[in-house]
Amino acid sequence: MNTYLNGLFNLENKVAVVIGAGGHLCSEMARGFAYAGCKVAILDLRLEKSQLVEKELNELGFNDVISVAIDVGKKQDHIDALKQVLKV
């Protein structure tokens, strides 16, 4: 990729927050962000599902991954999730 495009699309060391990442589509998005060099926060109502995705990514060598439980309908869950993501 040329320098201009790399400057536009380089995701190295960025943080990707993927809500619903315990599901099929969003878990693939989380994998894509990891392969692009992002630190990935996997958020889902079902913590055990997001932890499975985290484990898969860890086994692939991606260690900058966290799982966070969130109910998107609850404001406090958003606040708590943000605090955890900011630690990444």
PDB file of N, CA, C and O in Angstrom:
ATOM      1  N   MET A   1       0.862  -1.177   0.000  1.00  0.00           N
ATOM      2  CA  MET A   1       0.000   0.000   0.000  1.00  0.00           C
ATOM      3  C   MET A   1       0.902   1.232   0.000  1.00  0.00           C
ATOM      4  O   MET A   1       1.913   1.261   0.702  1.00  0.00           O
ATOM      5  N   ASN A   2       0.548   2.231  -0.771  1.00  0.00           N
ATOM      6  CA  ASN A   2       1.394   3.414  -0.807  1.00  0.00           C
ATOM      7  C   ASN A   2       1.227   4.238   0.472  1.00  0.00           C
ATOM      8  O   ASN A   2       0.312   4.004   1.261  1.00  0.00           O
ATOM      9  N   THR A   3       2.108   5.183   0.656  1.00  0.00           N
ATOM     10  CA  THR A   3       2.127   5.982   1.879  1.00  0.00           C
ATOM     11  C   THR A   3       0.828   6.744   2.093  1.00  0.00           C
ATOM     12  O   THR A   3       0.331   6.823   3.216  1.00  0.00           O
ATOM     13  N   TYR A   4       0.279   7.304   1.028  1.00  0.00           N
ATOM     14  CA  TYR A   4      -0.970   8.060   1.149  1.00  0.00           C
ATOM     15  C   TYR A   4      -2.101   7.164   1.648  1.00  0.00           C
ATOM     16  O   TYR A   4      -2.801   7.514   2.598  1.00  0.00           O
ATOM     17  N   LEU A   5      -2.276   6.019   1.012  1.00  0.00           N
ATOM     18  CA  LEU A   5      -3.346   5.102   1.421  1.00  0.00           C
ATOM     19  C   LEU A   5      -3.099   4.540   2.814  1.00  0.00           C
ATOM     20  O   LEU A   5      -4.032   4.373   3.599  1.00  0.00           O
ATOM     21  N   ASN A   6      -1.848   4.252   3.114  1.00  0.00           N
ATOM     22  CA  ASN A   6      -1.520   3.752   4.442  1.00  0.00           C
ATOM     23  C   ASN A   6      -1.880   4.785   5.505  1.00  0.00           C
ATOM     24  O   ASN A   6      -2.357   4.431   6.583  1.00  0.00           O
ATOM     25  N   GLY A   7      -1.654   6.044   5.205  1.00  0.00           N
ATOM     26  CA  GLY A   7      -2.030   7.109   6.133  1.00  0.00           C
ATOM     27  C   GLY A   7      -3.529   7.205   6.336  1.00  0.00           C
ATOM     28  O   GLY A   7      -3.991   7.539   7.427  1.00  0.00           O
ATOM     29  N   LEU A   8      -4.285   6.917   5.300  1.00  0.00           N
ATOM     30  CA  LEU A   8      -5.750   6.963   5.393  1.00  0.00           C
ATOM     31  C   LEU A   8      -6.335   5.756   6.111  1.00  0.00           C
ATOM     32  O   LEU A   8      -7.285   5.887   6.884  1.00  0.00           O
ATOM     33  N   PHE A   9      -5.773   4.591   5.858  1.00  0.00           N
ATOM     34  CA  PHE A   9      -6.407   3.360   6.301  1.00  0.00           C
ATOM     35  C   PHE A   9      -5.619   2.556   7.326  1.00  0.00           C
ATOM     36  O   PHE A   9      -6.056   1.470   7.706  1.00  0.00           O
ATOM     37  N   ASN A  10      -4.498   3.039   7.775  1.00  0.00           N
ATOM     38  CA  ASN A  10      -3.695   2.298   8.741  1.00  0.00           C
ATOM     39  C   ASN A  10      -4.411   2.256  10.094  1.00  0.00           C
ATOM     40  O   ASN A  10      -4.733   3.297  10.667  1.00  0.00           O
ATOM     41  N   LEU A  11      -4.652   1.061  10.587  1.00  0.00           N
ATOM     42  CA  LEU A  11      -5.337   0.888  11.873  1.00  0.00           C
ATOM     43  C   LEU A  11      -4.397   0.388  12.963  1.00  0.00           C
ATOM     44  O   LEU A  11      -4.835   0.077  14.070  1.00  0.00           O
ATOM     45  N   GLU A  12      -3.112   0.312  12.652  1.00  0.00           N
ATOM     46  CA  GLU A  12      -2.132  -0.184  13.611  1.00  0.00           C
ATOM     47  C   GLU A  12      -2.199   0.605  14.920  1.00  0.00           C
ATOM     48  O   GLU A  12      -2.136   1.834  14.921  1.00  0.00           O
ATOM     49  N   ASN A  13      -2.329  -0.123  16.032  1.00  0.00           N
ATOM     50  CA  ASN A  13      -2.369   0.428  17.393  1.00  0.00           C
ATOM     51  C   ASN A  13      -3.592   1.292  17.695  1.00  0.00           C
ATOM     52  O   ASN A  13      -3.597   2.023  18.686  1.00  0.00           O
ATOM     53  N   LYS A  14      -4.606   1.222  16.878  1.00  0.00           N
ATOM     54  CA  LYS A  14      -5.877   1.881  17.185  1.00  0.00           C
ATOM     55  C   LYS A  14      -6.693   0.924  18.050  1.00  0.00           C
ATOM     56  O   LYS A  14      -6.387  -0.267  18.114  1.00  0.00           O
ATOM     57  N   VAL A  15      -7.716   1.429  18.708  1.00  0.00           N
ATOM     58  CA  VAL A  15      -8.602   0.583  19.511  1.00  0.00           C
ATOM     59  C   VAL A  15      -9.939   0.466  18.790  1.00  0.00           C
ATOM     60  O   VAL A  15     -10.590   1.468  18.496  1.00  0.00           O
ATOM     61  N   ALA A  16     -10.337  -0.765  18.510  1.00  0.00           N
ATOM     62  CA  ALA A  16     -11.629  -1.034  17.877  1.00  0.00           C
ATOM     63  C   ALA A  16     -12.576  -1.585  18.936  1.00  0.00           C
ATOM     64  O   ALA A  16     -12.272  -2.584  19.589  1.00  0.00           O
ATOM     65  N   VAL A  17     -13.710  -0.939  19.102  1.00  0.00           N
ATOM     66  CA  VAL A  17     -14.741  -1.403  20.028  1.00  0.00           C
ATOM     67  C   VAL A  17     -15.848  -2.002  19.175  1.00  0.00           C
ATOM     68  O   VAL A  17     -16.485  -1.302  18.388  1.00  0.00           O
ATOM     69  N   VAL A  18     -16.071  -3.299  19.335  1.00  0.00           N
ATOM     70  CA  VAL A  18     -17.055  -4.004  18.516  1.00  0.00           C
ATOM     71  C   VAL A  18     -18.174  -4.499  19.425  1.00  0.00           C
ATOM     72  O   VAL A  18     -17.981  -5.415  20.224  1.00  0.00           O
ATOM     73  N   ILE A  19     -19.343  -3.884  19.294  1.00  0.00           N
ATOM     74  CA  ILE A  19     -20.501  -4.269  20.103  1.00  0.00           C
ATOM     75  C   ILE A  19     -21.250  -5.379  19.379  1.00  0.00           C
ATOM     76  O   ILE A  19     -21.525  -5.283  18.183  1.00  0.00           O
ATOM     77  N   GLY A  20     -21.575  -6.432  20.118  1.00  0.00           N
ATOM     78  CA  GLY A  20     -22.243  -7.589  19.532  1.00  0.00           C
ATOM     79  C   GLY A  20     -21.245  -8.585  18.975  1.00  0.00           C
ATOM     80  O   GLY A  20     -21.598  -9.429  18.152  1.00  0.00           O
ATOM     81  N   ALA A  21     -20.003  -8.493  19.418  1.00  0.00           N
ATOM     82  CA  ALA A  21     -18.927  -9.304  18.855  1.00  0.00           C
ATOM     83  C   ALA A  21     -18.986 -10.769  19.258  1.00  0.00           C
ATOM     84  O   ALA A  21     -18.167 -11.565  18.801  1.00  0.00           O
ATOM     85  N   GLY A  22     -19.933 -11.137  20.100  1.00  0.00           N
ATOM     86  CA  GLY A  22     -20.119 -12.549  20.409  1.00  0.00           C
ATOM     87  C   GLY A  22     -20.877 -13.268  19.313  1.00  0.00           C
ATOM     88  O   GLY A  22     -20.905 -14.498  19.281  1.00  0.00           O
ATOM     89  N   GLY A  23     -21.492 -12.516  18.414  1.00  0.00           N
ATOM     90  CA  GLY A  23     -22.251 -13.094  17.305  1.00  0.00           C
ATOM     91  C   GLY A  23     -21.370 -13.360  16.095  1.00  0.00           C
ATOM     92  O   GLY A  23     -20.173 -13.074  16.110  1.00  0.00           O
ATOM     93  N   HIS A  24     -21.968 -13.907  15.056  1.00  0.00           N
ATOM     94  CA  HIS A  24     -21.195 -14.316  13.879  1.00  0.00           C
ATOM     95  C   HIS A  24     -20.612 -13.132  13.113  1.00  0.00           C
ATOM     96  O   HIS A  24     -19.405 -13.095  12.875  1.00  0.00           O
ATOM     97  N   LEU A  25     -21.428 -12.182  12.729  1.00  0.00           N
ATOM     98  CA  LEU A  25     -20.968 -11.072  11.895  1.00  0.00           C
ATOM     99  C   LEU A  25     -19.966 -10.189  12.633  1.00  0.00           C
ATOM    100  O   LEU A  25     -18.892  -9.890  12.112  1.00  0.00           O
ATOM    101  N   CYS A  26     -20.316  -9.780  13.832  1.00  0.00           N
ATOM    102  CA  CYS A  26     -19.441  -8.864  14.569  1.00  0.00           C
ATOM    103  C   CYS A  26     -18.177  -9.550  15.072  1.00  0.00           C
ATOM    104  O   CYS A  26     -17.154  -8.887  15.248  1.00  0.00           O
ATOM    105  N   SER A  27     -18.219 -10.863  15.309  1.00  0.00           N
ATOM    106  CA  SER A  27     -16.986 -11.558  15.696  1.00  0.00           C
ATOM    107  C   SER A  27     -16.004 -11.560  14.524  1.00  0.00           C
ATOM    108  O   SER A  27     -14.794 -11.463  14.728  1.00  0.00           O
ATOM    109  N   GLU A  28     -16.520 -11.670  13.304  1.00  0.00           N
ATOM    110  CA  GLU A  28     -15.649 -11.583  12.126  1.00  0.00           C
ATOM    111  C   GLU A  28     -15.079 -10.174  11.980  1.00  0.00           C
ATOM    112  O   GLU A  28     -13.930 -10.003  11.573  1.00  0.00           O
ATOM    113  N   MET A  29     -15.881  -9.176  12.310  1.00  0.00           N
ATOM    114  CA  MET A  29     -15.376  -7.796  12.289  1.00  0.00           C
ATOM    115  C   MET A  29     -14.240  -7.650  13.298  1.00  0.00           C
ATOM    116  O   MET A  29     -13.219  -7.030  13.001  1.00  0.00           O
ATOM    117  N   ALA A  30     -14.417  -8.219  14.492  1.00  0.00           N
ATOM    118  CA  ALA A  30     -13.379  -8.156  15.521  1.00  0.00           C
ATOM    119  C   ALA A  30     -12.097  -8.825  15.026  1.00  0.00           C
ATOM    120  O   ALA A  30     -11.001  -8.303  15.233  1.00  0.00           O
ATOM    121  N   ARG A  31     -12.235  -9.976  14.376  1.00  0.00           N
ATOM    122  CA  ARG A  31     -11.061 -10.659  13.815  1.00  0.00           C
ATOM    123  C   ARG A  31     -10.369  -9.780  12.767  1.00  0.00           C
ATOM    124  O   ARG A  31      -9.142  -9.675  12.742  1.00  0.00           O
ATOM    125  N   GLY A  32     -11.164  -9.162  11.916  1.00  0.00           N
ATOM    126  CA  GLY A  32     -10.601  -8.289  10.892  1.00  0.00           C
ATOM    127  C   GLY A  32      -9.827  -7.129  11.487  1.00  0.00           C
ATOM    128  O   GLY A  32      -8.742  -6.791  11.014  1.00  0.00           O
ATOM    129  N   PHE A  33     -10.381  -6.519  12.523  1.00  0.00           N
ATOM    130  CA  PHE A  33      -9.677  -5.424  13.191  1.00  0.00           C
ATOM    131  C   PHE A  33      -8.379  -5.919  13.824  1.00  0.00           C
ATOM    132  O   PHE A  33      -7.365  -5.222  13.776  1.00  0.00           O
ATOM    133  N   ALA A  34      -8.398  -7.109  14.414  1.00  0.00           N
ATOM    134  CA  ALA A  34      -7.180  -7.663  15.013  1.00  0.00           C
ATOM    135  C   ALA A  34      -6.111  -7.878  13.941  1.00  0.00           C
ATOM    136  O   ALA A  34      -4.949  -7.524  14.139  1.00  0.00           O
ATOM    137  N   TYR A  35      -6.508  -8.459  12.809  1.00  0.00           N
ATOM    138  CA  TYR A  35      -5.558  -8.670  11.713  1.00  0.00           C
ATOM    139  C   TYR A  35      -5.046  -7.345  11.155  1.00  0.00           C
ATOM    140  O   TYR A  35      -3.940  -7.295  10.616  1.00  0.00           O
ATOM    141  N   ALA A  36      -5.821  -6.283  11.275  1.00  0.00           N
ATOM    142  CA  ALA A  36      -5.398  -4.962  10.797  1.00  0.00           C
ATOM    143  C   ALA A  36      -4.485  -4.253  11.797  1.00  0.00           C
ATOM    144  O   ALA A  36      -4.014  -3.147  11.529  1.00  0.00           O
ATOM    145  N   GLY A  37      -4.233  -4.884  12.950  1.00  0.00           N
ATOM    146  CA  GLY A  37      -3.310  -4.322  13.925  1.00  0.00           C
ATOM    147  C   GLY A  37      -3.960  -3.572  15.067  1.00  0.00           C
ATOM    148  O   GLY A  37      -3.268  -2.922  15.850  1.00  0.00           O
ATOM    149  N   CYS A  38      -5.263  -3.649  15.176  1.00  0.00           N
ATOM    150  CA  CYS A  38      -5.977  -2.952  16.251  1.00  0.00           C
ATOM    151  C   CYS A  38      -5.913  -3.710  17.567  1.00  0.00           C
ATOM    152  O   CYS A  38      -5.761  -4.931  17.599  1.00  0.00           O
ATOM    153  N   LYS A  39      -6.033  -2.965  18.633  1.00  0.00           N
ATOM    154  CA  LYS A  39      -6.384  -3.527  19.927  1.00  0.00           C
ATOM    155  C   LYS A  39      -7.904  -3.649  19.875  1.00  0.00           C
ATOM    156  O   LYS A  39      -8.577  -2.721  19.426  1.00  0.00           O
ATOM    157  N   VAL A  40      -8.454  -4.768  20.324  1.00  0.00           N
ATOM    158  CA  VAL A  40      -9.874  -5.015  20.124  1.00  0.00           C
ATOM    159  C   VAL A  40     -10.596  -5.207  21.452  1.00  0.00           C
ATOM    160  O   VAL A  40     -10.179  -6.004  22.293  1.00  0.00           O
ATOM    161  N   ALA A  41     -11.686  -4.463  21.623  1.00  0.00           N
ATOM    162  CA  ALA A  41     -12.586  -4.636  22.762  1.00  0.00           C
ATOM    163  C   ALA A  41     -13.845  -5.311  22.235  1.00  0.00           C
ATOM    164  O   ALA A  41     -14.555  -4.759  21.395  1.00  0.00           O
ATOM    165  N   ILE A  42     -14.110  -6.509  22.737  1.00  0.00           N
ATOM    166  CA  ILE A  42     -15.245  -7.310  22.291  1.00  0.00           C
ATOM    167  C   ILE A  42     -16.358  -7.139  23.311  1.00  0.00           C
ATOM    168  O   ILE A  42     -16.267  -7.644  24.430  1.00  0.00           O
ATOM    169  N   LEU A  43     -17.407  -6.428  22.925  1.00  0.00           N
ATOM    170  CA  LEU A  43     -18.521  -6.157  23.831  1.00  0.00           C
ATOM    171  C   LEU A  43     -19.739  -6.964  23.409  1.00  0.00           C
ATOM    172  O   LEU A  43     -20.082  -7.027  22.229  1.00  0.00           O
ATOM    173  N   ASP A  44     -20.385  -7.577  24.388  1.00  0.00           N
ATOM    174  CA  ASP A  44     -21.580  -8.360  24.101  1.00  0.00           C
ATOM    175  C   ASP A  44     -22.365  -8.537  25.394  1.00  0.00           C
ATOM    176  O   ASP A  44     -21.802  -8.505  26.489  1.00  0.00           O
ATOM    177  N   LEU A  45     -23.651  -8.722  25.253  1.00  0.00           N
ATOM    178  CA  LEU A  45     -24.503  -9.002  26.407  1.00  0.00           C
ATOM    179  C   LEU A  45     -24.099 -10.328  27.039  1.00  0.00           C
ATOM    180  O   LEU A  45     -24.138 -10.491  28.258  1.00  0.00           O
ATOM    181  N   ARG A  46     -23.711 -11.266  26.190  1.00  0.00           N
ATOM    182  CA  ARG A  46     -23.324 -12.605  26.650  1.00  0.00           C
ATOM    183  C   ARG A  46     -21.803 -12.668  26.768  1.00  0.00           C
ATOM    184  O   ARG A  46     -21.103 -12.923  25.789  1.00  0.00           O
ATOM    185  N   LEU A  47     -21.307 -12.432  27.975  1.00  0.00           N
ATOM    186  CA  LEU A  47     -19.865 -12.375  28.203  1.00  0.00           C
ATOM    187  C   LEU A  47     -19.181 -13.664  27.764  1.00  0.00           C
ATOM    188  O   LEU A  47     -18.083 -13.620  27.208  1.00  0.00           O
ATOM    189  N   GLU A  48     -19.811 -14.804  28.004  1.00  0.00           N
ATOM    190  CA  GLU A  48     -19.175 -16.073  27.644  1.00  0.00           C
ATOM    191  C   GLU A  48     -18.944 -16.180  26.135  1.00  0.00           C
ATOM    192  O   GLU A  48     -17.963 -16.784  25.702  1.00  0.00           O
ATOM    193  N   LYS A  49     -19.831 -15.606  25.341  1.00  0.00           N
ATOM    194  CA  LYS A  49     -19.656 -15.617  23.879  1.00  0.00           C
ATOM    195  C   LYS A  49     -18.472 -14.739  23.477  1.00  0.00           C
ATOM    196  O   LYS A  49     -17.652 -15.135  22.648  1.00  0.00           O
ATOM    197  N   SER A  50     -18.387 -13.551  24.066  1.00  0.00           N
ATOM    198  CA  SER A  50     -17.277 -12.660  23.712  1.00  0.00           C
ATOM    199  C   SER A  50     -15.948 -13.226  24.204  1.00  0.00           C
ATOM    200  O   SER A  50     -14.911 -13.009  23.577  1.00  0.00           O
ATOM    201  N   GLN A  51     -15.974 -13.946  25.317  1.00  0.00           N
ATOM    202  CA  GLN A  51     -14.743 -14.558  25.819  1.00  0.00           C
ATOM    203  C   GLN A  51     -14.252 -15.669  24.889  1.00  0.00           C
ATOM    204  O   GLN A  51     -13.047 -15.896  24.777  1.00  0.00           O
ATOM    205  N   LEU A  52     -15.176 -16.361  24.225  1.00  0.00           N
ATOM    206  CA  LEU A  52     -14.775 -17.374  23.238  1.00  0.00           C
ATOM    207  C   LEU A  52     -14.044 -16.729  22.066  1.00  0.00           C
ATOM    208  O   LEU A  52     -13.038 -17.250  21.585  1.00  0.00           O
ATOM    209  N   VAL A  53     -14.558 -15.593  21.613  1.00  0.00           N
ATOM    210  CA  VAL A  53     -13.901 -14.867  20.516  1.00  0.00           C
ATOM    211  C   VAL A  53     -12.542 -14.359  20.983  1.00  0.00           C
ATOM    212  O   VAL A  53     -11.563 -14.437  20.241  1.00  0.00           O
ATOM    213  N   GLU A  54     -12.476 -13.839  22.204  1.00  0.00           N
ATOM    214  CA  GLU A  54     -11.200 -13.375  22.759  1.00  0.00           C
ATOM    215  C   GLU A  54     -10.193 -14.523  22.797  1.00  0.00           C
ATOM    216  O   GLU A  54      -9.036 -14.349  22.415  1.00  0.00           O
ATOM    217  N   LYS A  55     -10.628 -15.688  23.255  1.00  0.00           N
ATOM    218  CA  LYS A  55      -9.745 -16.854  23.332  1.00  0.00           C
ATOM    219  C   LYS A  55      -9.232 -17.243  21.947  1.00  0.00           C
ATOM    220  O   LYS A  55      -8.046 -17.530  21.781  1.00  0.00           O
ATOM    221  N   GLU A  56     -10.122 -17.254  20.952  1.00  0.00           N
ATOM    222  CA  GLU A  56      -9.716 -17.577  19.581  1.00  0.00           C
ATOM    223  C   GLU A  56      -8.654 -16.602  19.082  1.00  0.00           C
ATOM    224  O   GLU A  56      -7.662 -17.007  18.476  1.00  0.00           O
ATOM    225  N   LEU A  57      -8.871 -15.314  19.341  1.00  0.00           N
ATOM    226  CA  LEU A  57      -7.909 -14.305  18.895  1.00  0.00           C
ATOM    227  C   LEU A  57      -6.584 -14.455  19.632  1.00  0.00           C
ATOM    228  O   LEU A  57      -5.520 -14.310  19.031  1.00  0.00           O
ATOM    229  N   ASN A  58      -6.643 -14.745  20.927  1.00  0.00           N
ATOM    230  CA  ASN A  58      -5.412 -14.973  21.692  1.00  0.00           C
ATOM    231  C   ASN A  58      -4.629 -16.155  21.126  1.00  0.00           C
ATOM    232  O   ASN A  58      -3.403 -16.106  21.029  1.00  0.00           O
ATOM    233  N   GLU A  59      -5.343 -17.218  20.754  1.00  0.00           N
ATOM    234  CA  GLU A  59      -4.685 -18.398  20.187  1.00  0.00           C
ATOM    235  C   GLU A  59      -4.041 -18.097  18.836  1.00  0.00           C
ATOM    236  O   GLU A  59      -3.087 -18.765  18.437  1.00  0.00           O
ATOM    237  N   LEU A  60      -4.560 -17.095  18.137  1.00  0.00           N
ATOM    238  CA  LEU A  60      -3.972 -16.667  16.864  1.00  0.00           C
ATOM    239  C   LEU A  60      -2.810 -15.694  17.065  1.00  0.00           C
ATOM    240  O   LEU A  60      -2.178 -15.267  16.098  1.00  0.00           O
ATOM    241  N   GLY A  61      -2.530 -15.344  18.327  1.00  0.00           N
ATOM    242  CA  GLY A  61      -1.409 -14.463  18.632  1.00  0.00           C
ATOM    243  C   GLY A  61      -1.775 -13.016  18.887  1.00  0.00           C
ATOM    244  O   GLY A  61      -0.897 -12.172  19.065  1.00  0.00           O
ATOM    245  N   PHE A  62      -3.065 -12.725  18.905  1.00  0.00           N
ATOM    246  CA  PHE A  62      -3.509 -11.364  19.192  1.00  0.00           C
ATOM    247  C   PHE A  62      -3.792 -11.253  20.686  1.00  0.00           C
ATOM    248  O   PHE A  62      -4.762 -11.825  21.185  1.00  0.00           O
ATOM    249  N   ASN A  63      -2.944 -10.516  21.395  1.00  0.00           N
ATOM    250  CA  ASN A  63      -3.061 -10.449  22.847  1.00  0.00           C
ATOM    251  C   ASN A  63      -3.667  -9.153  23.359  1.00  0.00           C
ATOM    252  O   ASN A  63      -3.980  -9.048  24.545  1.00  0.00           O
ATOM    253  N   ASP A  64      -3.838  -8.171  22.493  1.00  0.00           N
ATOM    254  CA  ASP A  64      -4.447  -6.901  22.892  1.00  0.00           C
ATOM    255  C   ASP A  64      -5.952  -6.964  22.666  1.00  0.00           C
ATOM    256  O   ASP A  64      -6.513  -6.185  21.894  1.00  0.00           O
ATOM    257  N   VAL A  65      -6.594  -7.904  23.354  1.00  0.00           N
ATOM    258  CA  VAL A  65      -8.029  -8.144  23.195  1.00  0.00           C
ATOM    259  C   VAL A  65      -8.649  -8.263  24.580  1.00  0.00           C
ATOM    260  O   VAL A  65      -8.108  -8.941  25.453  1.00  0.00           O
ATOM    261  N   ILE A  66      -9.795  -7.596  24.778  1.00  0.00           N
ATOM    262  CA  ILE A  66     -10.531  -7.758  26.029  1.00  0.00           C
ATOM    263  C   ILE A  66     -11.996  -8.034  25.715  1.00  0.00           C
ATOM    264  O   ILE A  66     -12.522  -7.633  24.677  1.00  0.00           O
ATOM    265  N   SER A  67     -12.633  -8.730  26.643  1.00  0.00           N
ATOM    266  CA  SER A  67     -14.072  -8.989  26.553  1.00  0.00           C
ATOM    267  C   SER A  67     -14.767  -8.192  27.636  1.00  0.00           C
ATOM    268  O   SER A  67     -14.301  -8.129  28.774  1.00  0.00           O
ATOM    269  N   VAL A  68     -15.880  -7.587  27.276  1.00  0.00           N
ATOM    270  CA  VAL A  68     -16.638  -6.773  28.224  1.00  0.00           C
ATOM    271  C   VAL A  68     -18.122  -7.085  28.055  1.00  0.00           C
ATOM    272  O   VAL A  68     -18.640  -7.109  26.938  1.00  0.00           O
ATOM    273  N   ALA A  69     -18.797  -7.324  29.178  1.00  0.00           N
ATOM    274  CA  ALA A  69     -20.248  -7.538  29.135  1.00  0.00           C
ATOM    275  C   ALA A  69     -20.936  -6.180  29.108  1.00  0.00           C
ATOM    276  O   ALA A  69     -20.568  -5.269  29.848  1.00  0.00           O
ATOM    277  N   ILE A  70     -21.944  -6.057  28.239  1.00  0.00           N
ATOM    278  CA  ILE A  70     -22.686  -4.802  28.158  1.00  0.00           C
ATOM    279  C   ILE A  70     -24.119  -5.073  27.722  1.00  0.00           C
ATOM    280  O   ILE A  70     -24.377  -5.860  26.811  1.00  0.00           O
ATOM    281  N   ASP A  71     -25.026  -4.409  28.387  1.00  0.00           N
ATOM    282  CA  ASP A  71     -26.423  -4.350  27.941  1.00  0.00           C
ATOM    283  C   ASP A  71     -26.571  -2.954  27.358  1.00  0.00           C
ATOM    284  O   ASP A  71     -26.599  -1.974  28.103  1.00  0.00           O
ATOM    285  N   VAL A  72     -26.668  -2.850  26.039  1.00  0.00           N
ATOM    286  CA  VAL A  72     -26.649  -1.539  25.392  1.00  0.00           C
ATOM    287  C   VAL A  72     -27.837  -0.668  25.780  1.00  0.00           C
ATOM    288  O   VAL A  72     -27.837   0.532  25.504  1.00  0.00           O
ATOM    289  N   GLY A  73     -28.831  -1.245  26.406  1.00  0.00           N
ATOM    290  CA  GLY A  73     -29.988  -0.475  26.854  1.00  0.00           C
ATOM    291  C   GLY A  73     -29.794   0.166  28.217  1.00  0.00           C
ATOM    292  O   GLY A  73     -30.672   0.877  28.706  1.00  0.00           O
ATOM    293  N   LYS A  74     -28.638  -0.087  28.835  1.00  0.00           N
ATOM    294  CA  LYS A  74     -28.366   0.450  30.173  1.00  0.00           C
ATOM    295  C   LYS A  74     -27.189   1.426  30.124  1.00  0.00           C
ATOM    296  O   LYS A  74     -26.067   1.056  29.777  1.00  0.00           O
ATOM    297  N   LYS A  75     -27.470   2.662  30.474  1.00  0.00           N
ATOM    298  CA  LYS A  75     -26.450   3.713  30.429  1.00  0.00           C
ATOM    299  C   LYS A  75     -25.241   3.359  31.288  1.00  0.00           C
ATOM    300  O   LYS A  75     -24.102   3.575  30.873  1.00  0.00           O
ATOM    301  N   GLN A  76     -25.476   2.819  32.477  1.00  0.00           N
ATOM    302  CA  GLN A  76     -24.369   2.496  33.375  1.00  0.00           C
ATOM    303  C   GLN A  76     -23.446   1.445  32.761  1.00  0.00           C
ATOM    304  O   GLN A  76     -22.236   1.484  32.984  1.00  0.00           O
ATOM    305  N   ASP A  77     -23.996   0.516  31.998  1.00  0.00           N
ATOM    306  CA  ASP A  77     -23.160  -0.480  31.319  1.00  0.00           C
ATOM    307  C   ASP A  77     -22.217   0.191  30.319  1.00  0.00           C
ATOM    308  O   ASP A  77     -21.072  -0.234  30.161  1.00  0.00           O
ATOM    309  N   HIS A  78     -22.696   1.234  29.647  1.00  0.00           N
ATOM    310  CA  HIS A  78     -21.844   1.973  28.709  1.00  0.00           C
ATOM    311  C   HIS A  78     -20.695   2.646  29.459  1.00  0.00           C
ATOM    312  O   HIS A  78     -19.549   2.619  29.010  1.00  0.00           O
ATOM    313  N   ILE A  79     -21.007   3.237  30.583  1.00  0.00           N
ATOM    314  CA  ILE A  79     -19.984   3.915  31.390  1.00  0.00           C
ATOM    315  C   ILE A  79     -18.953   2.913  31.890  1.00  0.00           C
ATOM    316  O   ILE A  79     -17.749   3.159  31.814  1.00  0.00           O
ATOM    317  N   ASP A  80     -19.434   1.771  32.405  1.00  0.00           N
ATOM    318  CA  ASP A  80     -18.531   0.735  32.915  1.00  0.00           C
ATOM    319  C   ASP A  80     -17.665   0.152  31.799  1.00  0.00           C
ATOM    320  O   ASP A  80     -16.474  -0.088  31.995  1.00  0.00           O
ATOM    321  N   ALA A  81     -18.263  -0.072  30.634  1.00  0.00           N
ATOM    322  CA  ALA A  81     -17.513  -0.615  29.496  1.00  0.00           C
ATOM    323  C   ALA A  81     -16.430   0.365  29.053  1.00  0.00           C
ATOM    324  O   ALA A  81     -15.303  -0.039  28.764  1.00  0.00           O
ATOM    325  N   LEU A  82     -16.769   1.643  29.002  1.00  0.00           N
ATOM    326  CA  LEU A  82     -15.793   2.655  28.606  1.00  0.00           C
ATOM    327  C   LEU A  82     -14.590   2.648  29.544  1.00  0.00           C
ATOM    328  O   LEU A  82     -13.449   2.738  29.090  1.00  0.00           O
ATOM    329  N   LYS A  83     -14.835   2.544  30.835  1.00  0.00           N
ATOM    330  CA  LYS A  83     -13.734   2.502  31.808  1.00  0.00           C
ATOM    331  C   LYS A  83     -12.810   1.322  31.537  1.00  0.00           C
ATOM    332  O   LYS A  83     -11.590   1.452  31.633  1.00  0.00           O
ATOM    333  N   GLN A  84     -13.389   0.168  31.198  1.00  0.00           N
ATOM    334  CA  GLN A  84     -12.570  -1.014  30.912  1.00  0.00           C
ATOM    335  C   GLN A  84     -11.806  -0.862  29.602  1.00  0.00           C
ATOM    336  O   GLN A  84     -10.640  -1.246  29.510  1.00  0.00           O
ATOM    337  N   VAL A  85     -12.457  -0.306  28.599  1.00  0.00           N
ATOM    338  CA  VAL A  85     -11.812  -0.136  27.293  1.00  0.00           C
ATOM    339  C   VAL A  85     -10.656   0.857  27.390  1.00  0.00           C
ATOM    340  O   VAL A  85      -9.630   0.669  26.735  1.00  0.00           O
ATOM    341  N   LEU A  86     -10.801   1.888  28.179  1.00  0.00           N
ATOM    342  CA  LEU A  86      -9.742   2.891  28.309  1.00  0.00           C
ATOM    343  C   LEU A  86      -8.482   2.332  28.959  1.00  0.00           C
ATOM    344  O   LEU A  86      -7.416   2.939  28.859  1.00  0.00           O
ATOM    345  N   LYS A  87      -8.589   1.188  29.622  1.00  0.00           N
ATOM    346  CA  LYS A  87      -7.424   0.546  30.233  1.00  0.00           C
ATOM    347  C   LYS A  87      -6.564  -0.185  29.207  1.00  0.00           C
ATOM    348  O   LYS A  87      -5.423  -0.549  29.492  1.00  0.00           O
ATOM    349  N   VAL A  88      -7.116  -0.400  28.007  1.00  0.00           N
ATOM    350  CA  VAL A  88      -6.410  -1.190  26.977  1.00  0.00           C
ATOM    351  C   VAL A  88      -5.158  -0.489  26.527  1.00  0.00           C
ATOM    352  O   VAL A  88      -4.438  -1.001  25.669  1.00  0.00           O
TER     353      VAL A  88
END
